[in-house]
Amino acid sequence: MKKTIVLFFSFILLLSAWLPYMTKVEAAAISDVPTSNAKYQAVNWAVENGLMSLYTGKKFDLNGNVSESEMLLAFAKMDANYQHSLTSDMAYLYYSDLNIPLAGAANKTKRSRLATRVDFAVIYAAMRGLDLSKVHAVQYLYTQEITTGSSGKKTYEGYSPEKNISRGDLAVFLYRTAKKGKFAVEGLRAAATGKDDGKVTLPLNFVSSEGTSVELEKPGQNTSDVSPNTPNAMKAVQSVEVENKTLNANGHDVTMVTVKLKDSNGNTIPYDQSLTFKVYSEYFKSINFNPSANKLGAAEKAKLKYNPKEILEAPTAVTSPNGVSTAVVESDGGELTFFYRAPRMTKSMKDNIILEMADSSIGKNFASYKNSQIKIPVEYKVEPELRVSYEVYDGQTYAGEDGGGQTPSAPAYPAEVMKQGPITVSDINVDAGTLTVQSVNITPQYRYATLTLAQREISEQMFERIVADLLENTSTIQLDYYVDANGNAAYNIPFSYIPGSIIKEFGSNEPQEYAVLLYLFRLLPDKISEFSMADYKSVKSAQAIAQRITEADIRNSSFKDLRSVINGIDALAKLADQTKAAEDAASRPGDMPSYTKVVVTLVAPGGQVITNYNGQVTIEYNGQRKTVPFNRTQGTGSADSGRAIAYFDGAHYGKTEAKVTFSPETDSRYKELLKGLEGKIVKKEIIAHPPLNTLESCNRIQKVAFVVDESGSMKKADPNNLIDKKTRELMKTLNIDPTVATGFNSKGRFISKGTGEKVSKLEELYESQYRKGGTKISSGVEAAKAHLKEQQNIGSIPGAIILVSDGKANSNEAKDIITYAKQNNLKVFTVSVGSDANQTVLKNIAVQTDGQHFHLPNINNITAIYESLMKAMCINLVEACPPSFDSFQQADVTIGRTYLFIEAEANCGNVEKVKVKFYSVRGEIELDLQYIGLNRFELEHDIRKIHNFSIYEEVEFFAYDKAGKLLATKKIDIQ
């Protein structure tokens, strides 16, 4: 239970400090401020009305300093809403409850520190109900005519913000405030973060270019390895947060970068707007890095600006920690989140990540971004490492895994390698994953690139087969080379290469997608008996295309064999899944029905995996200790070469830890290379998620739409995209027919419709590649409307929308969603993701549509949240309290300025009534809570109706069934 303020009712009516209502005290002679002084009138008013006092000799001391505590008490004396004792403790308690940003609220020693002029500005704005950062708070003072500036210039610097506020300044500011009428503090609804900055427009050049902000520089201005600048709220760039500024130069380490932006006028950027930035390394750009440099001749190598032996692979921005590379990133409103992968190098160095606006046609509100750069310093260190990964198998599913031990794979390099457009290919090397392209002096990679047939994505193996077959009949073929929307190198096989015999089987009005599907189907094995795991990726690629074809499409098609083609692909896909499951089962230890697998990979400086190390490593996990050898190429094949693998019996849900200890003395050949690893202990956090538990006796809603946020800001709250995995599981567990799946960023995206189980198996659902851009929640709901409408409601049974988002959207979108849901008998269940999620918007949507809101501050608790959501979706479910029931799910009392808020949630469904009793040595008070649905009871009660409330020391909750039988009690203390 939280008790935010203890009210001591003194019933002393304080004299208000505003002019029309203040009762003046006897006029005071002020010895050191003559009547001719410009501040005399304000000072005299402050003294007469008791806001400020005189020193010995009736001196005021115009230039004297003011502590934060003294300034706060002056505000309290003016505040018409403040009805308590004028002590420092009481004032801090009262105003901190209103979220006024006070340094002395959490630390009493800071109450006596000298207050600055900018402290006054921020506190004043908060008392007026505006959550403003320093710069915007100063501009607010100008607009309210509280200040004219200390230098006559109405700029941020002209206000002298960091200068201590003088007694004379404070008197003037308070006097001007009083002249505006009644001063009554309402405060803020949440802790101050500057979220109202968008309500105060900054004039052009309000902040000078001097300072220590992340600079928007023209290319080439700063030639140093690392920019010395650090972020400051005085620029369009508000802040830069780099998760890890020092990366191992191994081509594997990844750090998350979050940049918060405003437009060039200092205004907040709406969340449904998205800005596109190019992202690259300043150093690698300057040296014209060529990934194929090692294949050049001696003369060409001599012209390079770097040593190809030292620089092996460029750094890249990536879509997620394990995602594909990208050359551009998109913001979610004013928040830009992306991941940055380290290069592979054999020398340590410093570098800058460069962000440049990619859209040259952006409007005048972003003029300062054009032809400018945001520089973010990073450092690459070259050192050996023990790379630890894990896999947790609970007997049914892989409850946790991470690919940390995989050998890093080089990306396919985009635009700077070749000119985009048609390329002439004369050969393909499937072993090296490269193409021979005419008129190009390098051999470009297609491995890890986006590969398509008529713009439909296909597998690498299928791409190789089609290109090889075409080159058997002709010396060259034309492919399309381009950089896709995610910044990946992409190769497309044009539709014109699909055989004419395939196209003839379709009518002229049929979609090209059907011909692509038939062509792929004809290239797959003719018989199920001929299928092998080498065909797995090709089958899954074909299945992804087939899954986008609906029943209505099949009925309307003139191609009579379309259904049989799709059925054939589905049969092969089912076999592929079964074969893969069998292979997975064969790879598991036979004596362990569930296990935790810990893998340690030995990596040399520069990212090269050591595959022939003759030694061992000690792995400790869950009280067990195992010493295992590193696998060597000669003995076990390349798949596990350079890895030490240990299996531990059992799967443990939640967070556990493995500890790895290494001694390089075993293999003397690597002693010098692995220097720094001697006796090193590496700890690895292991996270495993339990499966969702189903509720047996549950009448669920009759149709559901999953509307999932795919905006860029979701990367921060869920970097590994656990939402995709667990939402699939939720769909399958509910298995509602129909289940509609949509996603959204700045635009909505319809994905699929069918049974929950069918939709959950889609190859492309909420994948990381779609996570980019702004947030427009209504577009995701809009994408689901037509598909929900196809299924009419059965009687009064409602449908549902499950909305998963960080809530970073415009609040006015909620109105349309609420209206639509009410008109169509839809409950909206919302899940707010992330510790800084905007719960207000999502909670309002849920409450107004008779749904329920769930907050998920830590993504690793998603299983518990989804299970609660499933329970909430049950209709008329009465879950009886078990005999051992002895507590509530929740029982809490929040004490505010003038009210008590009491809430309780029972663990079971047959609780009919909840009472609370407040106890003290002088007696007790009993109150009844009101039922609000879903086993929840609440009451808001006027604290002034409880005489001498401060004497009550504990509260007890009582739960009763319909017959009045006592089911449970819970007692909590008032602190």
N, C-alpha and C positions, 0 to 999 in steps of 0.2 A: 504494500500500500504506500502511495506517495502522499505526503502531507506537505503541500507547497507553501502554506502560510498559516501561522497561528494568530487568530484574531483576539486582540485584547480590547474589549469595548470600553473605551474611556469616556465616550459620550461628551467629549470636549469639542465644541464646535469651533474649528479654526477660522480665523479671520481670512477671507479670501483676498488675493492680492491683485485682483483686477480693479481698475480705477473706479468704475461706476458703483462698485459694491463695497469697497474697502473703507473700514472705519479707521480714520487717521489717529495716530498717537500724537502727543504734544510735539510741536515742531522742535527740531534739534538744530542748534548752531553747529556748523561744521567748520573747524578752524583752518583746515589745510586745502579747502576747495572754495575759491571765491565765487561769488554769484555770477561773475563774468565768464567763468569757465564753461565751455560748451557742454560739459557733462554734469554741470551742477544740478539741473532740473531732475535728471534721472537719479543721481546719487541721493539727493534730498528726498525724493519719492521712496527709494529703496529703504532709507533709514527710517523715515516717518512711518512706513507701513511694516516695519519689523522684519523685512527680508534680509537686511544686512545691518551690522552694528558698527559703532564707532570704537576706536581704540582710546588709550589714555590721552587726555588733553583734547578730547573730542576730535581726534584726527580720523580721517577715513582711509588715507593711503591709496590714492588712485592707482598707483603702479604696483601695489602689492599683489602677491600671487594668491590663487584660490585652489584649495584641495578639491578632489572629486566629491568628498563627503559634504563640504560646505556648499558646493554648487547644487548637489542633490537636495539638500535641506531647503535651499532657497526655492527650488522648483516645488517642493512639497508644500511650502507655505502659500504658493500661488494656486496650487491644484485644488479645484472645487470638489474633486472626487476623493481627495485624501482626508479621511476622518479619524486619524490615529495619532498616537503620541509622536512628538517631534524629537525622536531619538534617532541616531544614526542606524542602529540595528533594525528598528522598525521600518525606517524608510527604505533601506536596502532590501529587506524582506518583501516589502510591499511592491516595489518597482521591479525587482527581479522576477516576481510572479507575473508581471506584465511584459516580460522579455525586453525590458530596457537594457541596452548593452552597457553594463557597468563593470569596470575592472575589479572593483572592491566587492562585488557580490559573492564571488567564489573565493576570494583571497582578501581577508580583512586588512592585511598589511598595505594593500594598494589603495585603501580608502584615503589615506593621508597624502598620497602622491599628488603632485601639482597637475592640475588639469590644463589641457591645451585648448586653443581656440577650435581646433577641429573636433576635439572631444565634445565640446558644447554643441557643435553643429550636428553630429551624429545622434547625440542624446535628445536634442531638441526635436529632430525629425521623428525619432522613434516615439516620443511623447505625443506627437501630432499624428501618429498612426502610420508613418512611412518608414519602411525598412530600407535605408539608403547607405551606400558606401560613402567613404569620406568625400570624394570629389563631388558626388551628386548631392550630398548633404550641404556642402558649402553653396552650391548653386541654388539650392532650396532656400537658404537664408537670404540670398540676394532677391529671389522672386517674392519672398514674404516681407521684404524691406526691413529685415531684422538687422542687417549689416550693409554698409556701403563699401566695405573693404578698408584695409589699413593704408593702402597706397593710392587710393582713388581709382584704381583699375579693378573692374569687376571680373577678375580671373581667379583661378584657384590660388596661384602664387600671391596675387594681390590681397588675399585674405590673411596672409601669414599663418597658415594652418597649424604649423608645428610650434608656433610661439606659445608660451604659457599665457593663458587668459588672465587679464588683470582684473582687479576688483572694479575699476572704472568701466572696463568693457562689459563685465557681467551685469553691472547695474544698468547700463544703456540697453543691452540686449533684453533684459527682463522688462524694462520700462516700455520698450517698443512692443513687446509681446502683450503687455497689459493694455496698451492703447487699442489693441485690436478687439478687445472684449473679453468675455469669460474664457478662462484657461482651465480646461478639464481634461486630464490625461486618460486616454483609453489604452494606449500601448500597442503591442504587436501580438499577433496570434501565435507566432512561433519565434524561435531564436533568430536573432538578426544575422542575415547573410548577404544583404544588399539586393534582395529579390525585387524591390520596388524601384530600382534604378531606371527602369524603362519609363517610369511616370515623370521623370525629370529630364528634360532635354538640355544637353550641354551646348552652349554656343560654340561656333567655330573658333579654334585656337584657345579654348578655355584653359587648357593645360599646355604649358610650354613643352617643347621637345626635349628640354634638358631633364635629366633624372636617370633612373636606373631601371627602366622598363625594357621588356623584350622589344627590340626595335624593328620597325618595318623599313628595311633598307633596300636601296636599289642594288641590283646584282653587281658585285665587285667592289662595293664600298668598303667592306671589312674583309681583309685578307688574312687575319689571324686564324690560327687553328681553332680556337674556341672563343665565342663571343663572351665578353665579360659581363654582359647585361643580364639582369634578373627581372622577372615579371613584376609589374606594378599596375594598380588599377587606374593609372592616369592615361592609359593608351587604349586603343581599340582592342588590343590584346590585354585581357583582364588578368589572366594567370596561365601559367604553364606548369603542369605536373608530370614529371617523368618518374615512373615507378622505380626504375633502376638506371642511374646515369652511367654506370660502369658495366660494360658487357664483355664477356669472354669472346674473343675474336675467333669463334669456332663455326660460324655459319648456322648456329643452332639457337643461341641465347636470344630471347625475345623480351622486350620491355613494352609496357603500355604507356602511351602518351595521351594526355588530355589537355586540350587548349580551350580556354573559355574566351569568347570573343563578343564584341559589340560592333555596331556599325560605325562609320567614320564620324558620326555625330554623337557617339556615346550612348545610343539608344539600344535597348534590348532587341535581339533578333528573334522574331517569332519562330516557334518550334516547327511550324509547317513549312518554313523556308530552309533551303539547304544551299550551302556554299561549297564549291568544288576547288580543291587545292592539289597541285602537283607536289609530290614529296620525293626528295632525293638527298643523297649525301653530297655535301659541299666539296669534300676532298675528292671523291670518286668522279664527280662531274669535272673538276678542274684538271684531272689527269687523263680525261677521255678514256676511262677504263674499258678495255676490250676483253671480254671473257675468253676469247680464243687466242689470246696473245702468245700462249706457249706453242701454238702451231705456226707462228710466224717465223720467217727466216731471220738470220742474224742482222741483216741490214734494217729490216722493219723493226726488230726489237730494239735496236740502238736508238731509234727515233722516239721510243716511248718515254713518258715522263716518270715511269716507275719501273721497279724490278718485278717481272712476272713471277719470280719465285717467292716474292714477299706478299704479293697481292693475289689471292687465289679466287676470291668470290666477292662480289659487291654486296653491301647491305641492301635490304629491301623493306618497304612497308608491306605488311601482310594483313589479311582479313581477320585472322584470329591467331592465337598462339601456335596452332598447328596448321594454319591456313595457307592459301596460295598467295603469291606475291602480287603487288598492285602498284601502279604508278600514280594513281590518283586516289584521294580520300574525300569523303563528303561529310559535311557537318550536319548535326541535328540541331537546327536553329543556331544558337550561339555556342554550342558545345561540339567540339571536334575530338573524337576518340579514335586512335588507330594503334596498331602494334608495329614495332620496328625490330627487324631481325638483324643481328650482327653480321658483319662480313667474315670471311675466312682470310686470316692474315698470319704472317709469321713475324710481325713487328707490332709493338704497341704504339698507339698514337691517339691524338685527340681529333675530334671532328665536329661538325655541325649538321644536324638534320635541318634541311631547308624546306619551308612551305611557301609556295607561290600560288596566288589566285589563278585558277585555270580558265575561268570564264572571263574573257576580255570584254564581253558585252554587259557585264554587271552594272547596275545603275549607279547614280551619283552618290547614293548613301554609302557606297563602299569605295569611293574614289581613292582613299588613302591606301587601299590594298593593291591598287593597280601598279604593275611594274615594281613591286616591292617584295620583300622577303621577311619571313619570320624565322629567326635562327634559334635553334634549340641545341645546346651543347651536350655532347656525349663523349665517352672515352672507351677505346677498345684496348683490352689487356690480353696479352698472349700468355697463356699458362695451361698446364695439363689439367685434366679434370677426371673425376669419377662421376659419370652420368648415371643417375639412378632412375629407373622406371618401375612400374608395377602393374599387376593384373589381379583382380579379385573376382573369383568365381564362387557363387553361393549355392551351386547345385542345380540352378535353373538358368540364371542369366549372369552376364558379366556386370557385377554390381559397381565396379570401379576399375578404371584403367587410365594410363596416360602413356603417351608415346615418347617419353623423355629419353629413352635409350636408343631410339632409332638413329641410324646413320643419316646425317643431314643430306638432303637432296638439293642439287643446284636448280634454281628456277630457270625457266625458259626466258631469255632476255628479250624485252620488248623493243620499243620504237627506235632506240639509238642503234640497234644492230642492222636493221634493214628498213628501207623505205616501204611504207604501207601501200598495199595494192596488189595486183596480180603478180605472182612470181612463177618462173618457169623451173620446174623440178625435173631433173634427169635421173636421179637415183635416190634410194632410201636405204639407210643402214639400220636395220632393226636391232642390232646388237649395241650400237652406240647411241641409238635414238636420235639420229641426225638425218638431215636432208642435204642433197647436193643441188644447189641453186645456181642457175646460170647468171653471169654478170655480178656475182657477189663474191667478195674475197674471203668470206668465212664460211664455215659449215654450221648452219644454225641448228639448234636443238628443237625437236618437237616434243620431247619427253617433258612432262609437267606443264605443257601448254594446254590451252583450250582447243579441243579438236571437234570439228563438226562436219556433218554431211548435210548440205542444203540448209545450213544454219541450225541443224538439230544436233545436240551434243552426242558424240559416240565415244566408245572406249578407245584407248590407245591401241589395243590389239586389232580392233576392227578397222581403225584408221590405217594401220600398217598393212592389213590384208588388202583393203581396197586399193591403196596406192600401188602396192606391189603388183596386183593383178592388172591394173591399168598400164603400168610401165612394161608389162610383158608384151603388150600389143602395139606400143608406140614408144618412140625414143624420149619424148618429153610430155609432161602434162602441166596444165595451168591450175595452180591453187591460189586461193585468196589469203593474203597475209595481212593481219591488222592487229591492233591493240584493243581488246574488248573493254566493256564498261568497268571492269575491275582492274584494269591496267595489265592484264595478262597477255602474253603473246598468244595469238590465235591463228589456227590454220583451218580453212574451210574447203572441203571438196564440193565444187559447184554442182547444182542439181542436174546440169547438162550431162554429167558423167553417169547418171543412172541409166541403165540400158533401156533402149526404146521399147523392148519387149515388155518391160515392167510397166512403163507409162501407158502403153496401149490397153492394158487390162482395166484402166480407169476411164471414166468419162471426163470430158474436158472441164467440167465444173467441180470435180473432186479436189480436195485440198492436197497440196504437194506432200503433206505429212504422211498420207496413206501410201504413196509410192515409196517414200523413204522407208516406212515401216516394212513394206513387202520386200524391198530390196535387202534390208538387214535380215529379215526372216529367212530369205532364200540363202543367205550366206552362213547361217547357223546350221548346226548338224541336222541332217534329215531325220535321223532316228535318235530316240532318247538313249538307246544303247551306245551311241557314238559320242555322247556328251562326256566332257572331261572338265576339270577345274580350269584348264587353260581358256575355256569358253566363258568363264563366270562373268567377267566384266562386260563382255559383249552382250550376253543375255540380259544383264541388268540394265544396260544402256537402252536396248530395245524395249524392255519392260517400261522404262521411264517414259518413252514416247507413247506406248500403248495406254498407259494409265491416264493420259490426258484426253483420250477419246471416250466420250460419254455414251450411254445407252441410246440417247436421242441421236447422236452422230451415226451410230451403227444402223439404226432404223431408217435414217434418211439417206444413207449412202446407196448409190447404184452399184457399188462393187459387192457382189453377193458373197464373196469369200472373206470379207473384212472380219466378220465375227470369228471364223475359223482360224484366221491368221492370229488374231488376238488371243484366242484360246490356246493356240499352239505355243505362243510366246509365254503365256501364263504357265503352261505345263512345264516348259523348259526352265522358267524362273523358279517354280516350286522345286524342281529337281536340283537346280543350282543351289538353292537354300539348304536342301536336305544334304547334298553332298558336302557343302561347306560345314554344316553342323557336324557331320560325321568326321570330317577332318579335324575340326576343333576338338571333338570328343577324344579322338585318337591321340591328340597331342597332350591331353591332360594326364596327370599321374593317376594310375589306376587305383591306388590305395587311398586316395583322398577324394571323397565325394564333393567336398568344397575345399578351396585352398586360397592362399595368398602367394602370388609369385612375385619375387623381387629380382630385378635384372640390373646388373652393374656393368656398364660399358666403359672401357679404358680408352681415353681420348688424348692424343698427343697435342701439344701446342699447335694451333692452327686448324684444329678440328678433324684431323685424320684419325680414324679408329685404328688402334693397334690390334692386329688380328693374330699375332703369333707370340704373345707374351706368355712366358713360362713362369706362372706364379698363381697366387690365390688371394682371396679377399674374405674377410669375416663379416657376416651379415647377422645382425640381431633384430629379432622381431617377436613381439608378444611373449617375452620371457624365454624364447628359444634362441640359440646361438649356433650358427652353422658356418663352417669354413669351406669354401668351394673354389675350384680352380677356374681360371679363364679358359674358355674354349679356344682352340687353335685351329687354323685353317686346315692343317694336315689331318686332323682327327675328326672333325664334326661337320665340315662343309661350311660354306660362306654365310649361311643364314644366321648362325649364332656365334660366328667368329668374333673374338674380342669381347665376349660377354661371359660374365659369371652369373649363373642362374641358381636360385634357391627357392624351393617350394616349402611353405609352412601350412600345416593342417588348419583348416577352418577359415571362414570368412567373417570379418568383424565390421559391422556397420558403424558409420560415423567416422571420426578422425582417429587414426592411430599413427605410429611412427616407426620407421625402420632406421637402423643405425649401421653405417658401413665403415669399416676400418681397413686401411690398405698399408702394406709395407712393400716398398719397391726394391727391397734388398734381395728378393727371390731371383730376379733376372737381372744380372749385372749389366747386360747390354743396354738397358733402358734407365740405368741409375741417374745419369746426367739429364736425360731428356725429361724424366719425370720428377725432377728436383722440385720440391715444394709440396709433394704429396706424402712425404715421410710421416707416418703415424697420423695422417689427417683423418678426422672423423667427419663423415658426411651424413646429415640427417635428412630424411625424406618423409614428408607428410603424406599419408595414405588416406584417401577418402573413398568410402564405399557407401552406396545408397541402397537402402532396402527396397524391395518391390512394394507396389501399392497393395494394400489389403482391401478386399472387396467386402461389401455389406450384403449379406445373403437376403434378408427380408427388406427389400427397398423398392418401392414403386417410383421409378425415376420419371423425369420429364420426358416428353415424347419426341423432341427434336432439339438439336443443339448446333450452334455455330462456335467454333474456336476462332477467335480473332486475336492474333498474336503480333505484338510490336516487333518490327524488324528494323527500327531506326538505329542510327549510329550510336546513340547514347546507351543502348542496351549492352554494348560491348563491355562497358565499365562494370555494370552490375553482374553480368554473366559472361565472363571472357571466354569460357570453354563451351558456350552454347549448350548448357545442360537442359535448358528449356526445350530444345528440340527432342532430346531423348525422353524426358519425363512426360512431355505432352503427348508423344506417341503412345507411351504406356497408359496414360490416362484415357486417351481415345479408345484404346483396345479394351481396357478394363470396363469402361462404361458401355461400350459397344452399342451406342444408340443409333438407330436407323430412322431418319438420315442424320449423318454427321457432316457438317459443312466446315471446310478449312479455308481460312483466308489469312493473309498477312498484310501488314501495312508499314510504310514509312511516310514519305510525303504523298504517296499514292497507295491505293488499295490493290490487293492482288488476290484474285480467286485462285485457289489451288486445286480443290477436289471436293467431291461429294459422294457419299456412299455409307456403308456401315462403318462403325468406328474402327473395327478390326481392319477393314480394307484400306481406309484412309491412312491408318497408322503405318501401313507397310509401304507407303509411297517412297520411292527413291529420293524424290525431291520434295521435302516438306519445308521445315523452317531452318534451312541450311545457312551456314555462316556467310556464304557469298551474297546473300540478300540483305545482310545487315549493314545498312548505309543510309545516309540522308536524314531528312527531317521526320517529324512526328505529326500525323494527322489521323487521330483515332477514328473519326467519323468515316474516313475513306475505307477503313477495314470493315466497318459495319455495313457500309454501302455495298461493298463487294459481296456480302453474304445475303443481302435482302432478297434478291430474286430467287435464290436457291432455297431459302427458308420458306418463301411464299408458295413454292411448288407443293409443299407438304402442308395440308390444312390441319388446323388444330382439331383434336378429337375431344369433343365436349368442352369441359372447362379445364382440361389438363394443359398446363402451360408448356411453352418451349423455353429454351434458355440460350443465352450468349455467355460464353466464358471469355472474358477480356483480360489478357495478360500484357502488362505494359509498365514502364517506369513512370507513367502518368505525366510525362513532360510534354504537355500539350496546352492548347488554348482552352480555357474553361468554358467558353461559350459553345464549344462543340457538344458538351454534355446535354444541353437542352434538346437538341435534335435527336440524340440517341435515346433520351428518356421518353420523349413523345412517341417515337417509333415503337419502342418496346411496350409501352402502355397500350398503344392502339392495336398491337398484334399479340397481346397476351404472352409476352416474353419476359422472363426474369433475367437480369444481368448480374452475373457473378464476376467480380473483379479481383485481380491479383496485382498488387503494386510491388514491383521488383526493385530492390536496391535500398540502401540506407538513406539516400537522399531523394527517394521517389516522391512525387507529388501525390500524396494520398487523398488530398481534398477532392480533386476532380473525380477520381475513381470511386471513392467512398460515396460521394453524392449520387453518382449514377446507380450504384448498387442499392442504396437506401430508397431512392425514388422509384425503383422498379421492383421492389419487394425481393431483391436478391440479397447478396451478402458480400462484404468486402473482406479480403485477406491481405495482410501485409507480409512481404517476404524480404526482410532486410538483408538476410544472408542466403544466397542461392543454394547453399548446401542443405538448407532445411526444406527444400521444395517437396520432398515426399510427404512430410507431415502436413504441409499446407494443402497439397492436392488431395490427401485423404480427408481433411476437414471439408474441402470443397465438395467432394463426392457425397459426404454425409449431408451437407446442406442442400444438395440437389434432390434428396429423397423427399417424396411427397407423402404426408401423413405417416411418417415413420415414427413409431413409438418404441423407443429402446428402453426396456425396464431397467431400473437400477439393480445391480447385483447385490447379493446379501452382504458383501464386504464393502459396499459403498460407504465411504466415510468422509468424503471431501468434495469440494466444488472444483470444476475445471478452472474457474476464476472467481475471486472475491476481492473487491477493491473499493477503497474510498478515496476520492480526490477532494481536497478542501481548497476552495478558491477564496477570493476576496469576500464574496457575499453569499456563497452557495456551497452546498455539499453535493457531490456527484457520486452516487453509489451504484455499482454494477456487479452482477454475478452471472456466471454461466454454469449450469449443472452438467454433470457428466452423462446424464441419461435423460430420456424423453418423457417420463411420467411425473415430472415435477410440476405441480399445479400452482404452487404459491411459495414465495420467498419473503421472509421478514428479516429485519436487522434490529438488534438492540445495542444501544450505546450505554456503557456502564461507567459509574463513578462511585466514590464512597458515599455520595449524597443521594444516590438513586439511579434510575435508568429511564431511557427513552426508547420507544418501539415504533418502527416505521415499516410500512408495506411497500415492496417494490412492484413495479408494473411490468407485465410480461410483454416483450416486444417481438417474440418469435425466435425459432431456432434455439430453444433452451436458454434464452437470454432474458434477464430481468434488470431493469434500470430504474433509478429515481434521482431527480434533481430537486433539492430541498433548500429553502431559504435558511441560511445559517443564523440569521437574526431571530428566528423563531425558537431557537434553542438557547434558553437563558444560561449565561455563564458557560458557554460551550467548552472553554479551555480546560475545565476540570475533568472532562471525560477522557478516559485512558484506554479503553478497548472497545471493540465492536465484535458482535457475534452474529453470524448468518444462520438462518434456519430454513430448511427446504421441506415442503409438505406435499403429499400426493393429493388426488382429488377427494379422497375420503377424510382428509385432514390428518393423516398419519405422518409423524415426523420421519423423514428419510435420512436427513444428514444435517450436520452442523459444522461450522468452521469459525474459529475465533482468530482475530488479528488485533495487534496493538496499534494504538494511535501514537505516533512518535513526533 
